[in-house]
Amino acid sequence: MCLVTKQAPEFEAEAVMPNNSFETISLSSYRGKYVLVFFYPLDFTFVCPSEILAFNRQLEDFKAKNCEVLGISVDSIYTHLAWKNTPVDQGGIGPVQFPLISDIAKSISTDYGVLLPDGVSLRGLFLIDKEGFVRHELVNDLPLGRNVDEALRVIDALQFFEQHGDVCPANWRPGEDAMKPSPEGVADYLSKHGS
């Protein structure tokens, strides 16, 4: 199941907020902003804290792009809170500054197509635009951590396209040449940058 180009499945769920309060949040409440939703298997595991802390370290980079970050697992809000209250050097994640959503009913993971038969989620990542459409999706198996810089690059590419109409070739980064979405534009780009 691929969600790219489709309306992102709506959800309303309890979350542990940056200040450790519990709050019910909905995806639709973020309309008008970009949203990066990422699923991870379980709290108190091994690859997961490396990813969560990596997203947290670069959170201001996401916010500068008008993008909110939401983490989701099948754990309860109480387990999320316990993990946040556990120091990093003891296997915790400390004071993460984006919401951690509880999908204890597993409905969100199911709707996004990342729930495994054993009841945990694959490492799904979904970039949702300001109108609520999925523009990018990446799903990794459990042992494979994600690249936060690549998530930021894809946001840059989407925003560049929205602003200029030009499309972004392989490995494009801000400040580099893009191409006109036409056969002539591709030919021009490839003549300048090799085939």
PEQUI-V87038 format. One line per field, one symbol per residue. burial: # if it has 16 or more other ideal C-beta (glycine too) atoms within 10 Angstrom, else .. Layout:
# PEQUI-V87038
burial = ???
This chain:
# PEQUI-V87038
burial = ..#....##.#.####........#.#..#...##########...###.######.##.##....#########.#.###.##.#.....###.#.#######...##.#####....##########..#.####.##.#...#.#..##########.....###...#.....##.........#......
